[in-house]
Amino acid sequence: MRALRISQALVRSFSSSTRSHLENRVAEKQKLFQADNDLPVHLKGGGMDNILYRLTMTLTVGGTAYSLYCLGWASFPHKK
């Protein structure tokens, strides 16, 4: 009986009626991303997009450089 009460509480908490509290901001985002302000689309979201872009590029370039270093290190014979 207790499991039935718990499952009913879960169903009630995840029902579609709780979604009515969220606002639909798609139109605002469309205006933001379609604005002609000479920014690339991956930077139009603001400062956080800029930070994420720079972090992604740093990790990509660093990972590529480290991969090339490891490939060069492995391609030459080592003294035993």
Disulfide bonds with the S-S distance in Angstrom:
none
